[in-house]
Amino acid sequence: MLAGLAAGDLHLIIEEYYRRFPAWRGKEVVTWCFDEIQVVPGWERFIRRLLDSEKVEIFLSGSSAALLSREIATAMRGRAWEVVIHPFSFEEYLRHHGHELPRHPGLPSARERSSLERALLDYLDIGGFPEAQALDSATRKRLLADYVDVALLRDVVERHNVTNITGLRWLVRHLLGNPAAMFSMEKFYAPFKSQGIAVSKDTLHQLLGYLEDCFLVRTVWLESASLRRKMVNPRKAYPVDHGLIPVFDRSGRANIGHALETAVRIELERRGAEVSYIRTGAGLEVDFMARYPDNRLELIQVCANLDDPATHQREIRALIEAAKEFPMASLHLIILEPLRTGEVPPGISTPSAAAWLVGGQER
């Protein structure tokens, strides 16, 4: 609707509205929603003037192909508040499918627990994209592959004039098909070079940044006060939705553990946490350290099950070792299946993944 308009024409919309409802002007807050407003050159001046002269609240939405959220914030000179729209969370998935939410997520009844755990398995398989919910597996994978193709073409190739399409697609396949795996640009660069693909390390860094900007990928850095240590250590990458994993994975293995870890990573982002991973002095790894705006710290391990004694010991030991370095952090072991073997030391909470994803923190 806004295509073809100039910034000087936008005030006509406002004036026409107040002609119809004159009693509202200056008396009641009017909510204005502008989608893809970046198609109008000079839109920033119009929005700032509207905020200064009328009693309004304004919602701006659009595609990262033409305008990134940080660019909106810059254009609005600190007067904008960013809200990122993610695919369905587990709670939103439950509501969408008509599942009854537990009254006390941290202490669900036996029936509620069984229902939640069954629904979580389906959620980890289907993912959170709304249009994919009612589709069969083959059609869903085709739809999600199309989503990625559109994002690459529109939000990366066209926006940033990327010419190395081969390198971009290889990078996407690797990142989305290997969630939670460690990666470094050195390891990325070597296969490119061996296959004769002309791409520099700087270009690979740029491409990764573009993929994060268009919300396809989320990376996790090593937790460290040293910027150099962060830069020289590998990062971990996650798709923005676990439903993308089977589209790009070629191993043929079940990915429930990686899907669960991805779901937890994105849920931490929804909850406003800054996320990093820990490597202790003994070389043990903790999946996530979550730092919240109120300065709360959480050390989080994510595991599909702990039936294997070696896995059980490694996960617990990593948390205990990391807690020595971060004594103010609470310790959490998020598990898909109930504990069956071994004891968990005091101070480590063991919420089921289903309960944790809907806000429960049961022991």
MOLINDA-V419311 format. One line per field, one symbol per residue. psi: psi as a letter, one per 30 degrees, with the letter a starting at -180 (. if undefined). Layout:
psi: ???
This chain:
psi: efkflleffffeeeeeefeeieffkfekkkkkkjkhfffjkgfeeeeeeeeefljlkkkklakfefjlefeeeeeghggkjkjkjllkleeeeeeeggkkkkejefilleeeeeeeeeeeeeefeeagkeffeglleeeeeeeeeeeeeeeeeefdeeeghkfieeeeeeeeeeeffikfkkllfeeeeeeeefggkjkleeeeeeeeeeeeeghekklklkjkfjeeeeeflllkkklfkfffefefkgfflkgeeeeeeeeeeeeeeeggkkkllkjlfggkkkekkkjlfggkkkkkkkkelhekeeeeeeeeeeeeeefefiffklkkjkkelkkfkllklkfjkikkeeeefgglhl.
